[in-house]
Amino acid sequence: MSNFIEEFYYGNIEPQSLSTEITPKLKKKLSALVKKEEELTEMLPEKEKELFVNYVLAYNEFSSIGNSDSFISGFRLGARFTYDAFVK
């Protein structure tokens, strides 16, 4: 097990690459989202389109930070379960 931790430390294991398959359900939702975004940007005048694009970028940054926080919380929770199972 310590070899896994060492490989992770040196960057040889990337959690993002472990789950690269998009489920059909998620793919369908993503397709609908992209379609709605395209429809909306086509309807907007240039100034509003720029505002919308900036909003989407800001939301993506917010979402990325939230996903990172959730990953960290989940990892810590798993570590607590492991600690409780093997130490207590």
Beta strands, then each sheet from edge to edge (+ up, - down):
end
